[in-house]
Amino acid sequence: MKLSPLTIIILLALVLGIKSQAASILIPMDESQTNHLKAYGVTYWVLQNNLEAQWLLNYRGGSFLTDYHKEIETECIVRGISYEVIADVQAQVILTEIASDEVNMDAVKLEKAPKIAVYSPKDKLPWDDAVTLVLTYAEIPYDIIYDAEIVHGDLVKYDWLHLHHEDFTGQYGKFYAAYQNMAWYRNQVYNAEKEAAELGFVKVSELKLFVAHTIKEYVSKGGFLFAMCSATDSYDISLSAAGIDICESMFDGDPADPDFNKKLDFTKTFAFRNFKLSQNPYEYEFSDIDVTTSRKVVENDDFFTLFEFSAKWDPIPTMLCQNHSSIIKGFMGQTTAFNKAVIKPEVLVMGEYKAVGEARYIHGELGNGTWSFYGGHDPEDYRHFVGDEPTSLDLHPNSPGYRLILNNILFPAAKKKKLKT
């Protein structure tokens, strides 16, 4: 049907009238969102440009609300993100609904874009890291730092730190049995020993312990720590084994203390206690913290469930669990999931596979800072092997598993006064 010139003018006037009244942009995070992962990137971009944003906890999957600016709308369009331009009265209706004591929702103001560091070796390793993949895909900037930067005190420059799939025990990921003759493994060992010596340490394990202690101090003073896969349990193992040789001769040139399991100090750890370390240097496992080798779960039955927290009374875990799905499909790694029997009682379990006694997503506080540990390697690659191609997130723009990573990215941006109420 052909419209008359007068009808076209009237329609244009109506559209312009709506735009002139528009006060906010709502970025929905429920099933209507075309690209959940890039939506976090746009929200980060808003904060980078000193504009205001609110995180609407439990409202349509944890949506974002910003003042209307043409530039924000353009970014949403360019990045392929679903958004709604709403009038001021509509925004107030939403905020009033959220403020009601009758609903489990809340609005948290996001204040600034956190400065992000990823602790990762400079040399290319034959596997990929989910956090760097999703940061790059979401267009959220980050810096790569490693042992030298931490020893030199650069960690204080950052609000948020991610631990790449690191081995803080000095055993090179316990890849010795399978990969000792591979060029990449030998190169990794050579580079680690060289850097340790240049930084004044006799052993790689001693350097890693210094780094672990420095990170612990960073968190205690208000930093935000996020780790996945082997960086979770190996970090706590390193702290518990301070001053104890747990590395056999193929890792550090001399034998391990045969009684190391009796000497571990669990008061020094973040998350775990009463665990036992593997005494077999050829076993691809650090300890009984991880359940990878003992679990009896097939891929089709592998999932975990997120807990629901009170948005108004427990805003921190509520933020960390924002999602459009409360059930997350499982994925494996060197450290797949955490044995609930060795988790400290004060640690908050945010996601679990209750039937088999596994925790997949845990959180805690230390001093003025917080940490989150997430089991598994890649939320969209069930069993990622060394040398596999990296996951293409263009194929998974709505990944609930990857959303949990990005919740942690924005968490430091939240108004701290709000979090303390």
PyMOL commands that set and color helices and strands:
alter all, ss='L'
color gray80, all
select helices_A, chain A and resi 5-21+36-48+70-79+88-99+130-138+147-151+154-157+172-174+176-179+183-198+204-220+230-240+249-252+260-263+266-268+299-301+315-320+340-342+354-356+393-395+400-413+416-419
alter helices_A, ss='H'
color red, helices_A
select strands_A, chain A and resi 22-27+53-57+63-67+84-87+106-110+116-119+143-145+160-163+224-228+303-306+327-329+338-339+348-353+358-366+369-374
alter strands_A, ss='S'
color yellow, strands_A
deselect
rebuild
show_as cartoon
